[in-house]
Amino acid sequence: MTIVYNLSGNERGAVNAAGTVKSLGHSDICTDEVLSDALALLGNHGLGQYVEGWLLETLQVRLTTSVAPEFWTELKQPEGESQERDRASALLKAFRNLLQQLEPFLGGLERLGSWQDESRGGLCGPGARGLTERAFSVIRAILLFSPPLVLQERVLEFYSRTFSVHMSQAGEAVEAEEGTTEHDEGGLCPGCAALLHLCWCQEALEQLQELSHILSRLQLLERVSSEAVTSILHKLIEQRMEQRCRGEYESSFLTDFNDWLGQVLGWLSRVFASKVEEAGSDATPTDGKMGHPTSALLQRWHCHMHQFFCRIYVNMRIEELFSIIRDFPESIPAIEDLKFCLERTNQRQQLLASLKSAFETRLLHPGVHTSDILTVYISAIKALRELDPSMVILQVACQPIRKYLRTREDTVRQIVGSLTGDAEGCSDLANELSRADPVTLETQDSEDEGSDPEDWTPDPTDALADKTGSKRRSSDIISLLVSIYGSKEIFINEYKTVLADRLLHQLNYNTAREIRNVELLKLRFGESHMHYCEVMLKDVADSRRINTNIREEESRLPVEEQATLPLSAMIISSEFWPQLKEEKMELPAVASKAMEDYTHRFEKLKAMRTLRWKPHLGSVTLDVELEDRTIANLTVTPIHAAIILHFQDKGTWTLEELSGVLGVPQEMVRRKLALWQQQGVLREEAGGRYVVQETSSCRERSDRGVMLIESDEEGDSNTATQSEQREEKLQLFWAYIQAMLTNLESMTLERIHSMLRMFVAAGPGVTEMDVNELQAFLQRKVRAHQLIVSTGVYRLPKTTQ
Amino acid sequence: MKVKIKQWNGVASWLWVANDENCGICRAPFNGCCPDCKVPGDDCPLVWGQCSHCFHMHCILKWLNSQQVQQQCPMCRQEWKFKE
């Protein structure tokens, strides 16, 4: 009050009044009347306008000098003490004191504000609302200018505790609580984790209510709590999800979580209790009802929580998406949940990137079998079809798979195998094939005119730009698989090979299943493409008829003229079958005689036509009768039969002799002999001689050595493999290349390629051959010294010219 | 030792006994079928002329029908007469 002495008389009176007004801060001491008088006096001296500034100033000084430091020391006081309960009450006490200290000011301010509103005593100013607002910002500014961490920690701890108390009271075993060891210790309150007789749940809730009141009175509620509440919610949702949902794809968690979030909202309404009351909610804040329409704040928090939940859920599922896909269709609930949440968060890009890299690291490496890749791909198609009906995710995320499958040689064979249902455990494709109303591959590319323009939906933004529209993005599994290679010809050719193999292997003329498959494939690929397969099946039926015919004719012959060898034949139209492996082989007389007879009868049956036998193909069922045992109904290949027939005539053969009489390389004979050694019929003796083992006495002994030799028959395919056929095609080009190089001396790779394209364009092979393939082929020729390459230019070696 | 063959399933391809590989008219292999047919063999037979040239039956019939004046073998221009 030093300035007082410098003031004039008038002013001295004003200062006295100011002293009175000062007691505005202690309103309980002075009466309203005294205050009004003082104010009037101040107004008379023209000082009324300073009252407001002075009051705020005093508040500020008081805050900085005593209130705020006191508050912080009080808050920090129980440092080192480990009792959570004590810390909670310390927190409350600190705030309680804070309120107590500030309450007079608040009261005074209110009063001043209301006077201002009434313009009593010539006062003017921002009014009650403006004044309190200003005061509160002063409080916030000074008190929370640089809040020590301890406040956040305490508040967080306290809120976490009340949260778990609330949740346990809300009738749920709180597992989502921090510190999972608590379940194991008996006799603990599930809410406050204290021993039951020390339970302070109720106390905590009361404390919470009081704290909320204090904070909202000071308008600090959101300031102090928001961060803590946010982090608690985040942490708890995450924890709960981690415990409940991770690795669990077979049930939906949305409703479960919704209920849970409802309970959490009950807790939130406790935290923000007074706010709710202020908002005029008629619901009691503690009753735990969720989402009361009038409480905008709770509504906002509810939205926040939901957003948290979706985001956390999507993050987790994105991480697990590969496993989810692998588990499809069991994982449908997880996918539906994910779809729901993904629509609410903007995380498609993240999902795509993560799924792509998951495919690359977990699936697309040499250690994974092609059929497994295909299985996952098919699951991915089905799963992503559910997740994103626009198919964009599918298209983008599976790009690497398709690219990779293109590099695997056995992809086509695997697909065809599972299409026709031979591949074990992979009946998906077979089912897909026999599905009603298939998408034909013919019409699929054409514009779909029937669709209603009203139904059009734009592509998501992450769609690949190069694709012309969602019409082209098919979800049909078979078309997707077939389009891996871009052409169905490859598939049809492969199917032909598979079909030929199967028909030649079973040889029982039973084609019901194959006919069904061909019919189904016809629906997909179109009639004209399956024409060759139909001819193949017809050949089988014709062969059966011819066989019956010839058999009948034979049976009419006198007994002595009847064939010693019951022969039936599969007669094929060579132009329509895939190329069969050509092997030379001499059959024993008895077999070749039977075939000759058969051919004669065929020629009689079908004028001007004859048969060309493929002696190495087919199968033979035979009994081997040895002195002490008989091996009955053994089904072997013709070459096996030929070998054993030779042993019938003569007990001992060397490899050379057999090779000579069969017209087959020795190596092959040795491999084929292994079967008979395994059967214990033949035995290898010193000097490379093979003898018949008439008695089984010493059979066991010889077995051991022979079992190691693998008999390789089962996996053998009768048809030339794709790469062999390909090689043959390239050989055809070799003639052209040689001719070109003879004329033009030297050419670059590109030149050769374009020349080949020009000259051999008619052939089916060249359009499919790219430069890389040609280069590989030329490299092989270079290695075989049939070609010379220098500085990128190919030429023929001198000697061949 | 005695080997008793119970059943021998052989594989053979049929072919026309002709002096050429391809039909002179449609240039498709004899063992295939003419462009109008789907199934080779019985359904698309070969015929021989007295000049010893042979064609898919459908091919030569089409050819003969298109000839206005005289029916000649497309290969040797002799008058076409079916063998037999």
Interface residues (C-beta under 8 A of the other chain):
Chain A: L504 L507 H531 E534 V535 K538 D542 L565 P566 L567 S568 A569 M570 I571 I572 S573 S574 E575 F576 W577 L580 V590 A591 A594 M595 Y598 T599 F602 K606 M608 R609 T610 L611 R612 W613 K614 P615 L617 G618 S619 V620 T621 L622 D623 V624 E625 L626 E627 N633 P638 A641 I644 L645 F647 Q648 G651 V681 V692 E694
Chain B: M1 K2 V3 K4 I5 K6 Q7 W8 N9 G10 V11 A12 S13 W14 L15 W16 V17 A18 P29 N31 G32 K38 V39 P40 G41 D42 L46 W48
